[in-house]
Amino acid sequence: MKLFCPEPSCRAENLPTADICARCGLPLKAYAQTLDYAARLFNRGLDLVQQHQLEQARECFAALVYWYPHDREARNALAMTCLMLNDLISATEHWQKVHEQAPSDSIANQGLALTTSWQKGPHLMNVLPESMPAQSGKGTRVVIVKKKRKKK
Ligand SMILES: [Zn+2]
């Protein structure tokens, strides 16, 4: 895992074990720990989705998005979980935020297309992360979460 300096004017690549940024001297140790924690929280959210503990999964992803508002992967996962909980309004809001940050984000664009079609009239679809077992039945399978994050 590479560690990029969080200072926006620097963004230098550092070793994951670095105490300070080699370019600007910013302390990195605590930052690396929060990243590690964030990865674990994200993976915990995915596990909870698989166990159909959707409310708890949403809390994991919501915490990540609160701390890392530009974490598109976490926000996409949060939006997907909201959708699975039939919270169309929150799902749409989060996908719109992702779309504002990155108009080419294909997951957000798929999600927005989906929520728009649902607002016209809900119909049966399998909205599942790829890691979940595919269910039989008709409908579009939307792949939101591709893989777990790597831990250090
Ligand atoms: Zn730096």
Boltz pocket constraint, residues with backbone or C-beta under 6 A from the ligand:
constraints:
  - pocket:
      binder: B
      contacts: [[A, 5], [A, 6], [A, 7], [A, 10], [A, 11], [A, 12], [A, 21], [A, 22], [A, 23], [A, 24], [A, 25], [A, 26]]
      max_distance: 6.0
